[in-house]
């Protein structure tokens, strides 16, 4: 989920350094944004199937804009942008990184992204087990319910689909690796109990 841009603060450079610098302690290196991304990608692939390896992941960069996934179709390259002014919020950064990780599985341009893909990305971030605050997922879900945006209905529709078939996303990506290119008919084929209205909403463009 995209965070609302904030004014830069004096700690921005320090926060960036923290996310990209590791220290050896007790024979173990600490976590950085790239290593968290590697973990999240492995967990996402286990849940939803392997990413399209025709694409090269360039990793993560920091931006004064919003959290997003940037794709270059002509070069088959994709990378994640994290918002610089929220890096001081550890769990919020992990949430956004986890969310954007889903968009790396089968990268598409922003105007192609559908409710299915954003719903899966939101659910994946909400079910993450690595937050410092045990209430983080509850807090983020409450925020989704309070805010007027498309993330809440996208999440609810994906959860409705998964109640009908727990491994629906994994099965759908066997046929089509790109979540945003999955058609309503493919959804119904994989999940026969899925109402046509639900499959149509999941296929709708998000932006």
Secondary structure by P-SEA (a helix, b strand, c coil): ccccccccccaaaaaaaaacbbbbcccbbbbcaaaaaaaaaaaaaacccccccccccccbbbbcccbbbbbbccccbbbbbbcccccccaaaaaaaaaaaccccccccccccccaaaaaaaaaaaaacccccccaaaaaaaaaaaacccaaaaaaaaaaaaaaaccaaaaaaaaaccccccccaaaaaaacccccaaaaaaaacccc
